[in-house]
C-alpha cells in the first residue's frame, strides 16, 4: 500500500469515527435513555454508515492529492454528502421509514459535514512540508516540458539528447501510441513547438505571442475551469496557421471507464444514479449550474466530442485531424481566424438559434436542444466529413444526442417555435428557417428568392418528401410559385397534405 493509499485509509476510518460519535451524541441528547433509542436506530444506522462510506469513496471525497486550495476541501465533501442525503431520503421514502427522529437523522449528517470541513481545512493549513511535495500537483512546475533552448543547438549532440528527453517525457505522460500520433504532425523536439501539461490559464498567458508555430497540451481539457478563455488565449499566442494539439475524455469514453472501474451492477448504479445526474444534468440546470461550478471549479467536467470541437471552432480553430487513442480523443486544430465574439452560446435545454428570416434578417429560432452544446459551430465540419443524406440532413451526425433523436422524430424539439409564430417572425406553413452554412449550400437564385418569404413551422418538405438538396430546392420553388398566386389557399393545401403524410404515411424528421 502506497503512502497515499495509507493516508486515505486513515481518513476513511477517521470519518467513520466522526459519523458514529455524532450519531451517538444526538441519541444521547434526546429526552430518553440510550436503552430505548439505540436498539431501534442501530441497524438503520449501520446501513446509513455503509452508504456514507461507499458514496464517499465513489465520489473521491478522500482523494487528498486534488486539494490545492481551501475551496477544494469543500467541493468533494458537499457533493458527496448531498448525494448521501438524496439516497437516504429515497430509501426512506421507498420503505416508508419516516418514523425516525429528524433531529437524529439530519443532525448527524449536518454536524458530521461541518466537522469534516473543519478538519479538512485544518489539514490543508497545517500539513507538513513533505506532504505538500507528495500531494500537490503544481501546474507551474509542469508548465514547460520542452526545454527552452536556442536554435543554435539544432543538429548538435546536445540537441539530439534533449529531443530524446522530451520524447521520453511525452511518452511517459500520454503513452507511446499517443506520442507517435503527435509526431505525425510535428517535430516535438523543435524549439518552436511548445509542449505543456497544464490546466491553468495564467500559464498560457505567460507565453510570448508569435514565437511558437505549435502548442501541445498533454492534460485533458476536462479539468480546465474556463475552457473557452483557455482556447482563446492559445489562439492569441499562435500565428495564423499555427497548430494546437490537445485531448479530451468524451462522455462515451467516460461511460466505458466507469463500467470497467467498478464491479458489475455497482458500475451502472454509480453511473446512472450518481455520476449522470451530478456531472451531466446538474451543470445544465440554470440555478444549480453556478453552485456546481463553484464547488467543482470545472474539474472532471463531462464533455462530448461535439462540444469539444464546437468550442474549438468558436475560438478560431479548424479541425485538421482527430483520433481516439485509449480513453482520450486527441485533436489537431489550426488557427484560421480570431475567436467569435459570442458571449451567450447555446448551452441549456432551451435554445435560441440564429436563422435567416424574411428580408435576410437574422432571427432567434426557439427550440428544445437535440444536439450537444456548441454543435451549431460544426455545420461546415460535419458537412465536409459526411455530406448530406436523403432529406437534406447530415449523415452520421454525431452532434445529435440520444434523447434528441427521439425528440426529432416526434417534433417535440420544434414546439417552442410557436413563440416565433406569436412574435410574427414565422408562420404555420412555410420554408424552413436556415442557418448561414445551410443557406450557403443553396443556389444564388434560391437564396435571393428565399429571403422574400417568411419561414414556417410546416415546410414544403413534408408534402413532396424530397431526398436530395436539389430536390429540396425544387420543392421550395414549387411552393413559392403556388404561394405567389394564392397565398392563403396554398398554405391550407400544404398544411393538410403535410398532415396526411405525417399521420398516415408516418413521415418523420431525422
FIDO-446247 format. One record per residue (C-alpha): residue in three letters; x, y, z. Coordinates in steps of 0.02 Angstrom, whole numbers, padded with zeros to 5 digits, always signed. Example, Ala and Ser with C-alpha at 12.3 -4.5 7.8 and 13.67 -1.06 7.14 Angstrom:
# residues 2
ALA+00615-00225+00390
SER+00684-00053+00357
***
This chain:
# residues 510
UNK+00000+00000+00000
UNK+00071+00170-00051
UNK+00085+00319+00065
UNK-00064+00400-00021
UNK-00171+00243-00001
UNK-00125+00227+00183
UNK-00168+00408+00218
UNK-00334+00392+00125
UNK-00375+00235+00225
UNK-00340+00328+00387
UNK-00455+00469+00331
UNK-00594+00343+00296
UNK-00577+00267+00470
UNK-00573+00440+00548
UNK-00729+00489+00451
UNK-00821+00333+00512
UNK-00774+00383+00689
UNK-00841+00560+00663
UNK-01010+00498+00598
UNK-01025+00366+00734
UNK-00986+00487+00877
UNK-01102+00619+00805
UNK-01242+00490+00793
UNK-01215+00435+00974
UNK-01213+00616+01030
UNK-01385+00650+00956
UNK-01451+00487+01028
UNK-01385+00541+01199
UNK-01463+00717+01198
UNK-01637+00651+01155
UNK-01755+00655+01305
UNK-01746+00467+01332
UNK-01614+00342+01379
UNK-01492+00256+01261
UNK-01577+00094+01309
UNK-01736+00148+01217
UNK-01665+00234+01062
UNK-01507+00137+01022
UNK-01586-00034+00982
UNK-01712+00047+00862
UNK-01583+00151+00772
UNK-01432+00033+00769
UNK-01471-00069+00611
UNK-01531+00079+00507
UNK-01376+00174+00562
UNK-01260+00034+00505
UNK-01345+00036+00333
UNK-01329+00226+00328
UNK-01146+00214+00378
UNK-01115+00091+00236
UNK-01197+00212+00112
UNK-01093+00354+00184
UNK-00929+00261+00158
UNK-00970+00191-00015
UNK-01031+00357-00086
UNK-00883+00449-00007
UNK-00761+00331-00090
UNK-00850+00331-00258
UNK-00856+00522-00264
UNK-00674+00531-00208
UNK-00705+00631-00050
UNK-00541+00566+00019
UNK-00435+00596-00137
UNK-00325+00723-00050
UNK-00198+00743-00191
UNK-00329+00851-00281
UNK-00330+00978-00139
UNK-00234+01133-00196
UNK-00341+01272-00121
UNK-00456+01293+00028
UNK-00612+01278-00080
UNK-00551+01110-00146
UNK-00591+01043+00028
UNK-00773+01097+00017
UNK-00819+01029-00154
UNK-00794+00841-00128
UNK-00869+00844+00048
UNK-01026+00940-00001
UNK-01055+00845-00163
UNK-01034+00676-00077
UNK-01140+00720+00075
UNK-01281+00797-00028
UNK-01284+00636-00131
UNK-01293+00536+00031
UNK-01442+00639+00090
UNK-01532+00611-00076
UNK-01501+00422-00074
UNK-01552+00409+00109
UNK-01711+00507+00080
UNK-01757+00400-00071
UNK-01733+00241+00031
UNK-01836+00312+00174
UNK-01973+00362+00052
UNK-01974+00193-00036
UNK-01982+00093+00126
UNK-02094+00220+00217
UNK-01967+00246+00355
UNK-02021+00418+00415
UNK-02043+00373+00598
UNK-01862+00413+00641
UNK-01814+00573+00730
UNK-01769+00710+00606
UNK-01653+00785+00735
UNK-01552+00623+00745
UNK-01550+00590+00556
UNK-01517+00764+00489
UNK-01421+00821+00642
UNK-01297+00678+00616
UNK-01273+00724+00433
UNK-01259+00912+00463
UNK-01139+00906+00609
UNK-01032+00770+00527
UNK-01019+00879+00371
UNK-00967+01031+00473
UNK-00835+00930+00567
UNK-00768+00858+00403
UNK-00750+01032+00330
UNK-00664+01100+00486
UNK-00543+00954+00493
UNK-00513+00962+00304
UNK-00468+01147+00309
UNK-00360+01117+00463
UNK-00268+00978+00373
UNK-00242+01092+00222
UNK-00163+01232+00326
UNK-00061+01127+00445
UNK+00001+00981+00340
UNK+00189+00952+00344
UNK+00304+01018+00206
UNK+00338+00839+00149
UNK+00151+00815+00122
UNK+00146+00967+00009
UNK+00281+00894-00103
UNK+00197+00725-00101
UNK+00020+00776-00144
UNK+00022+00946-00229
UNK+00008+00946-00418
UNK+00080+01116-00458
UNK+00048+01168-00638
UNK+00190+01293-00632
UNK+00316+01153-00608
UNK+00245+01064-00761
UNK+00225+01218-00870
UNK+00360+01180-00997
UNK+00401+01001-01040
UNK+00508+01063-01185
UNK+00672+01146-01128
UNK+00681+01324-01193
UNK+00844+01310-01289
UNK+00905+01414-01436
UNK+00902+01372-01622
UNK+01091+01362-01618
UNK+01082+01190-01537
UNK+00986+01112-01682
UNK+01086+00970-01759
UNK+01208+00957-01614
UNK+01229+00808-01498
UNK+01157+00911-01357
UNK+01001+00945-01462
UNK+00978+00760-01501
UNK+00996+00716-01317
UNK+00865+00845-01270
UNK+00750+00784-01407
UNK+00762+00609-01332
UNK+00724+00678-01159
UNK+00572+00770-01225
UNK+00507+00616-01317
UNK+00530+00509-01160
UNK+00436+00637-01054
UNK+00291+00644-01175
UNK+00281+00454-01189
UNK+00282+00437-01001
UNK+00135+00556-00981
UNK+00019+00506-01125
UNK+00087+00339-01186
UNK+00183+00278-01339
UNK+00035+00272-01460
UNK-00021+00450-01420
UNK+00158+00513-01430
UNK+00176+00433-01603
UNK+00015+00519-01656
UNK+00087+00690-01608
UNK+00248+00656-01702
UNK+00148+00625-01863
UNK+00105+00810-01866
UNK+00257+00896-01794
UNK+00434+00879-01732
UNK+00411+00881-01544
UNK+00595+00924-01525
UNK+00578+01085-01624
UNK+00614+01237-01512
UNK+00463+01324-01590
UNK+00347+01185-01531
UNK+00296+01212-01350
UNK+00236+01061-01252
UNK+00135+01099-01096
UNK+00049+00996-00963
UNK-00068+01120-00881
UNK-00248+01168-00844
UNK-00205+01342-00779
UNK-00247+01493-00886
UNK-00108+01601-00813
UNK+00021+01479-00881
UNK-00043+01512-01058
UNK-00045+01699-01027
UNK+00140+01697-00985
UNK+00188+01628-01157
UNK+00260+01757-01277
UNK+00144+01782-01426
UNK+00200+01736-01602
UNK+00358+01641-01551
UNK+00287+01464-01572
UNK+00220+01378-01726
UNK+00131+01245-01623
UNK+00072+01215-01446
UNK+00036+01045-01370
UNK-00055+01023-01204
UNK-00044+00848-01131
UNK-00176+00874-00996
UNK-00356+00833-01040
UNK-00468+00984-01061
UNK-00600+00908-00945
UNK-00506+00984-00798
UNK-00494+01162-00866
UNK-00606+01284-00773
UNK-00638+01410-00913
UNK-00614+01310-01072
UNK-00659+01447-01196
UNK-00544+01575-01115
UNK-00406+01444-01116
UNK-00431+01411-01303
UNK-00445+01597-01343
UNK-00281+01631-01254
UNK-00196+01492-01353
UNK-00267+01570-01511
UNK-00190+01737-01461
UNK-00018+01657-01438
UNK-00013+01567-01606
UNK+00017+01643-01778
UNK-00108+01615-01919
UNK-00093+01433-01971
UNK-00017+01384-01802
UNK-00066+01214-01733
UNK-00139+01169-01564
UNK-00146+00988-01505
UNK-00248+00933-01355
UNK-00354+00790-01291
UNK-00519+00758-01203
UNK-00609+00614-01119
UNK-00779+00610-01205
UNK-00936+00558-01112
UNK-00936+00394-01209
UNK-00758+00354-01152
UNK-00807+00407-00976
UNK-00952+00283-00976
UNK-00837+00139-01028
UNK-00707+00191-00899
UNK-00837+00186-00759
UNK-00904+00018-00820
UNK-00727-00053-00806
UNK-00683+00034-00644
UNK-00824-00033-00534
UNK-00895-00209-00511
UNK-01041-00263-00620
UNK-01205-00194-00552
UNK-01121-00061-00446
UNK-01048+00020-00603
UNK-01218+00054-00682
UNK-01292+00111-00516
UNK-01149+00234-00494
UNK-01160+00298-00673
UNK-01349+00320-00688
UNK-01390+00374-00510
UNK-01235+00470-00457
UNK-01119+00517-00600
UNK-01250+00557-00732
UNK-01362+00672-00626
UNK-01215+00758-00541
UNK-01096+00776-00687
UNK-01211+00790-00838
UNK-01379+00854-00778
UNK-01331+00974-00637
UNK-01214+01084-00744
UNK-01356+01118-00866
UNK-01487+01174-00739
UNK-01481+01366-00727
UNK-01498+01382-00538
UNK-01388+01232-00499
UNK-01254+01270-00629
UNK-01170+01411-00531
UNK-01163+01307-00371
UNK-01094+01157-00466
UNK-00951+01253-00547
UNK-00913+01344-00384
UNK-00892+01178-00295
UNK-00801+01081-00430
UNK-00706+01226-00512
UNK-00744+01139-00677
UNK-00634+00989-00634
UNK-00679+00821-00710
UNK-00810+00900-00823
UNK-00908+00786-00938
UNK-00886+00838-01120
UNK-00947+00769-01284
UNK-00846+00762-01444
UNK-00966+00888-01522
UNK-00948+01013-01379
UNK-00758+00999-01380
UNK-00739+01027-01567
UNK-00877+01159-01567
UNK-00787+01259-01433
UNK-00627+01250-01536
UNK-00715+01314-01692
UNK-00797+01455-01594
UNK-00624+01503-01530
UNK-00549+01522-01704
UNK-00483+01348-01744
UNK-00517+01223-01882
UNK-00500+01035-01856
UNK-00357+00956-01953
UNK-00374+00783-01877
UNK-00445+00687-01730
UNK-00410+00512-01666
UNK-00469+00408-01519
UNK-00319+00335-01426
UNK-00356+00234-01270
UNK-00486+00331-01172
UNK-00440+00501-01245
UNK-00491+00589-01405
UNK-00338+00681-01472
UNK-00364+00827-01591
UNK-00253+00932-01703
UNK-00326+01103-01744
UNK-00261+01251-01844
UNK-00286+01435-01809
UNK-00386+01508-01954
UNK-00457+01669-01881
UNK-00492+01768-01724
UNK-00620+01694-01600
UNK-00805+01731-01623
UNK-00872+01865-01508
UNK-01014+01755-01445
UNK-01046+01794-01263
UNK-01202+01687-01249
UNK-01176+01520-01340
UNK-01320+01398-01327
UNK-01293+01278-01183
UNK-01454+01237-01092
UNK-01602+01128-01142
UNK-01697+01278-01212
UNK-01600+01361-01354
UNK-01615+01507-01475
UNK-01530+01477-01643
UNK-01483+01611-01769
UNK-01577+01583-01931
UNK-01620+01682-02087
UNK-01791+01764-02083
UNK-01887+01868-02209
UNK-01782+02003-02292
UNK-01619+01923-02236
UNK-01646+01973-02055
UNK-01568+01853-01930
UNK-01699+01792-01807
UNK-01680+01686-01650
UNK-01775+01524-01679
UNK-01828+01441-01515
UNK-01808+01253-01498
UNK-01777+01117-01370
UNK-01598+01057-01381
UNK-01572+00896-01478
UNK-01386+00919-01505
UNK-01238+00933-01389
UNK-01186+01110-01338
UNK-01087+01212-01466
UNK-01146+01099-01608
UNK-01202+01250-01709
UNK-01019+01292-01744
UNK-00988+01123-01826
UNK-01105+01128-01975
UNK-00965+01158-02101
UNK-00855+01023-02021
UNK-00994+00892-02018
UNK-01040+00933-02198
UNK-00859+00915-02253
UNK-00841+00748-02165
UNK-01010+00670-02201
UNK-01103+00774-02333
UNK-01294+00756-02340
UNK-01410+00607-02330
UNK-01584+00588-02404
UNK-01697+00728-02345
UNK-01559+00856-02336
UNK-01495+00813-02161
UNK-01313+00774-02121
UNK-01259+00591-02124
UNK-01197+00511-01963
UNK-01219+00674-01868
UNK-01128+00643-01703
UNK-01193+00809-01638
UNK-01367+00737-01604
UNK-01382+00657-01432
UNK-01485+00501-01395
UNK-01639+00588-01323
UNK-01630+00715-01464
UNK-01657+00579-01595
UNK-01825+00534-01518
UNK-01873+00717-01494
UNK-01844+00749-01679
UNK-01949+00600-01733
UNK-02095+00668-01631
UNK-02062+00853-01669
UNK-02052+00891-01484
UNK-01897+00997-01515
UNK-01996+01115-01629
UNK-02137+01157-01508
UNK-02050+01316-01443
UNK-02052+01384-01622
UNK-02232+01436-01587
UNK-02152+01580-01491
UNK-02081+01641-01657
UNK-02254+01624-01735
UNK-02331+01731-01596
UNK-02192+01859-01620
UNK-02232+01870-01805
UNK-02061+01806-01862
UNK-02131+01643-01930
UNK-02297+01570-01991
UNK-02376+01398-01979
UNK-02336+01342-02159
UNK-02177+01398-02245
UNK-01997+01360-02288
UNK-01877+01303-02153
UNK-01776+01442-02068
UNK-01596+01403-02117
UNK-01428+01430-02035
UNK-01291+01527-02125
UNK-01200+01369-02177
UNK-01353+01276-02240
UNK-01411+01435-02329
UNK-01242+01445-02418
UNK-01273+01274-02498
UNK-01420+01344-02597
UNK-01401+01419-02771
UNK-01390+01609-02784
UNK-01562+01615-02865
UNK-01643+01515-02725
UNK-01552+01615-02591
UNK-01624+01779-02659
UNK-01798+01707-02677
UNK-01799+01626-02505
UNK-01771+01794-02420
UNK-01934+01862-02492
UNK-02040+01745-02384
UNK-02071+01720-02200
UNK-02012+01547-02139
UNK-02137+01425-02064
UNK-02161+01280-01944
UNK-02226+01156-02075
UNK-02111+01158-02228
UNK-02149+01101-02407
UNK-02030+00957-02370
UNK-02172+00856-02289
UNK-02279+00874-02445
UNK-02155+00820-02579
UNK-02034+00718-02469
UNK-01878+00764-02571
UNK-01718+00663-02546
UNK-01578+00774-02610
UNK-01535+00958-02592
UNK-01581+00988-02775
UNK-01750+00908-02745
UNK-01775+01012-02588
UNK-01742+01172-02686
UNK-01862+01114-02823
UNK-01995+01078-02691
UNK-01974+01251-02614
UNK-01980+01335-02785
UNK-02143+01243-02822
UNK-02214+01308-02658
UNK-02158+01487-02695
UNK-02239+01484-02867
UNK-02405+01424-02794
UNK-02396+01543-02646
UNK-02370+01694-02759
UNK-02536+01656-02847
UNK-02644+01603-02698
UNK-02557+01630-02529
UNK-02697+01577-02410
UNK-02760+01428-02513
UNK-02582+01367-02543
UNK-02543+01363-02357
UNK-02707+01272-02319
UNK-02672+01144-02457
UNK-02492+01116-02400
UNK-02543+01102-02217
UNK-02668+00962-02248
UNK-02552+00868-02368
UNK-02411+00878-02240
UNK-02532+00822-02103
UNK-02582+00671-02208
UNK-02401+00621-02243
UNK-02354+00639-02060
UNK-02502+00546-01985
UNK-02543+00417-02118
UNK-02377+00391-02207
UNK-02275+00413-02046
UNK-02157+00543-02119
UNK-02029+00589-01988
UNK-01890+00715-01962
UNK-01714+00645-01939
***
